[in-house]
Amino acid sequence: MTTEHHDLLHEFPQHRDQIHELKTSDRHFRKLFDQYHDLTKDIENMEAEVNPVSTKTEENGKIHRVHLKDQLYKMLVD
C-alpha cells in the first residue's frame, strides 16, 4: 500500500514562502506546524502498519490533522 504524503508544503505549495516566514516569526504557527508534522508522521506510520492501531484511532488522528490544517491555512490566508 502506498502512503500519501500530507506534509504542509505538499498540501499548500503556493504558500511555501509564507509557511517559511510564519515558521520563523510566529510562535503559535510554529507550534501548530510542529503538531501537524508530528501527527502526519504518526498517521503515515499507522497507515503503513509500522504502529498498528484500531481504525477508530487512525480516523481520530486524521480528523485532528484536518482541524490543524484548517487552522494553519486560515493563518496563511489572513
N, C-alpha and C positions, 0 to 999 in steps of 0.2 A: 504494500500500500504506500502510495506517495503522500508525503506530508506537505500540505500547502503552507507556505510561509506567510505570516501576518505581521512581520515587523513593521513599525510605523513608517519607515522610509519607503517600504514596498507598498504600503497602503496609500500613502499620500506623497508620491514622488514630486508632485508640483509644489509641495511645501517644504522641500528639502532645506532651503536656506532659512526659512522661518523656524523649522524644527531645531536646527543647529543654534540659531540665535536664542531661542527660548530656553533650550537646554542649558545654555551658559549664563543667561541673565535672569531667569525666573525660577526661583527655588521650588515653587508649587508645581510648575510644569515639569521640572526635572524629577520631582518625586513621583508624579503620575506616570511620566515616561518610563522611569525605572520599574514601577509596579507593572505597567503594561508589558514591558520587555520580559520581566521575570515570569509573569503569568503566561505569556506566549510560549516561552521556553518550556514551562511545565506542561502546558496543553499539548505541545508537539511531542513531548515525551509520553504523555498519556495516549495520544493517538498512535504512536509507534509501539505502544505497549512496553516501553522501557520501564515505565512506572504504571503497572496495571491498576486501574481503579474502576469503580462502578460507572455505568453510563450516566447516572444522575450527577456524580461528582464532576465528570468531564463536562456535562451540559452546564452545570452551575459555573464552572470556570469560564466557559465560553460566554455565558451571559454577563459575568463580571467584566470580561475583556471588552465586550461591546459597550458597556457603560463607561469604562475607562477611555475607550477610543472616542466615544461621543464627547466626553469632557475635553479631551485633548484637541479634537477637531474644533470644538467651539472656541478654545483658546487660540487656535491658529487663525481662525477667520474673523475674530472680533477685533 
